[in-house]
Amino acid sequence: MGRHFLLCERERDLQMPRNVRQWLPPEHLCWQVLNVVRELDLATFHNSYRADGQGGVAYPGTALVALILYCCSKGVRSSRRIEQACWHDVGCRVITANRKVDHSTVARFIRRHRDALASLFVQILALCGWRGLMDLSAVAIDGSPLQANASRRSNHRLEQLEATISQCEDESVITPRHLILR
């Protein structure tokens, strides 16, 4: 009796669903990121582009913010790696509507909106903490080399960290109290 294997015909057309909603299960991280980005105030990103229809076509700020957030949450921070992920990662393909975003576009967007992205990070942390998605006592900086004092006096307790977070919320335009689901 012969062996019984599945056929692997790579030369034939794949029958991918036309609707990207069917590419990944509903609990996949990319859908969660898109839901969070939908709730954020991205007016700063949109208002920085011309409204008169002149100039080249730009990617929507929501798509690039979602792409950067999704890739960062997976540990991909390099603009060149984000470009590669737009080909290899199905979540990135869903976020970008199956477009390959160039690394220079990602780098220019990050450079242009550095301050807005930093305040957005505080909004996202506050939203996740408010919803109970993460324990804010375990938040760490991205590992960038910083001058710091590692003495016992410079270590902070949970109460001090919560005070710092509330101070950041006060300085931010949007606080978790404003991020009520619509």
N, C-alpha and C positions, 0 to 999 in steps of 0.2 A: 504494500500500500504506500502511496506517495505522501510526501509531506504536504501539509495544508497551511499555507501562508497567506496573509493579506496582500493584495496587490499594491505596489508602490509605483504608480504611473506618474512620474514627475513631469512628463511632457504634455499631459492633458490640462485643460483649464480647471482651476479650482472653483468651487462653487461657494464663494464667500457670501454671507448675507449682505444685502445692499444697505441695510440699516446698521449703523455702528453700535446701536444699543444692544445688538445681538452678538457683538464680537467678544464682549466680556461679561461676566456675571454681575448682577446689580451691586453686590457687596465689594467689588474691586476698588482699590485705592483711587484710581483715576476718577471714578464717579463721585467718591467722597470729596476729593479735591475740587472738582467742578462745582459741587454743591456749596462748599465753603466759599469759593471765589464768588459765586453768585450773590452771597450775602454781604460781601465786603463793599465798602465805598471806594470805587475805582475812578472817581471823577478826576482826581489829580492826573492819572494816566491819560484819560481821554481828552482832557482840556489842554494838554500840552501839544496836541496835533492841530493842524490847520483845519478849519471848518469850511473853507471856501472851495474845496474840491481840487485845489492846485497841488502839484507835487506828486510823488509816487504813492502807490498804494501801500499801506502799512498793515501789519497783522493787528488784529484787535488786542487791546491791552488785556482783556480778560483771558484770551488764549495764551499770551506769553506769560502772564502772572501764573496761570494754572500750570503751564509747562514747567516753569522754574520751580514752583512750589512742589510739584509732583517729583521732579528730578532730584531736588534737594532732599526730599523725604526719603528717597531711595539711595542717598549718598552720592549722587551724580551732581557735581558742582561746576565742572569745567564746561565752557561753552562748546568746545569741540566734542566732548562726550555727550552733551545734550543733543548736538546735531546728529551724532551716531545713534543715540537713543530714538530719535525721530524715525529711524529706519528699522531698528531692531526691537523696540519695545512697543507692544500693541497699545498700552496705556497712553504713550506719547502720541501714537498715531490717532487715537480716538480724540485726544485733547486738541490736536492741531488739524483735525478733519482730514487726516491722511496726507498732510503736506510735510515736506522736509524743510524745517526751519534752518537756515544757514547759521553757522557759529558766529559770524560777525554780526548778524541781526540780534542774536541773543546777547552778545557782549555789549553792543551799542545800547540796547534796551536797558541792561543792568547799569551801565555807566550813566545813561541819561536820567534814570529814575532811582538812583541809589538811595536818596533820602526817603522817597515815597515807599520803596521796598522795605527799608528799615522800620518805618512806622507801621507798615502792613504786617511785618513779622510780629510786632507787639499785639496788633489786633488779632492775629491768628492764634497766638498763644493765649490771649485772654478768652477768645471764643472757645478754644478747646478746653481750657480750664473751667470755664463757666458751664459747659455742657458735660463736664466730667469725663472727657475723653482722655485726659492725661493728668498726672500728678505734677503740679507746678513746682513741687519741692525737688523734682529730679531734672529740671531744665539745666542744660549746660551750654556753654558757648561753643562755637564751631571748631575750636582747636587752633584758632589763629594765635600766633605768638603775641602775647601782651606783656607789658611790664606789670608785675604783680608782686605783692608781698605774701609769702606763704606762711607767715608766722601765725600762731594760734590766735592772736588778737585780730587778724584780718579775716579769719574764717567767720562766717555768719550762720546764725541759727535760723530755723524756719520762720520765726516771727519777723526777723530782720529782712529776710527775702520777700515775705509777703508785703511788708511795708514798702520795699523797693518796687515791687510789681504794682502796688496801688499808686505809687508816685508816678510810674510810667503811664498808667492808665489815665491819671489826672492830666498829664502832659499831652497825651494822645487826643486826637480829635474825636475818636469813637471809642467808647468803653463797652465792656460786655453788656451793660444794661441797655445799650442802644442796638445790640445785635440780636434782637428778638426775631424769631422766625416769622417770615411773611407767609 
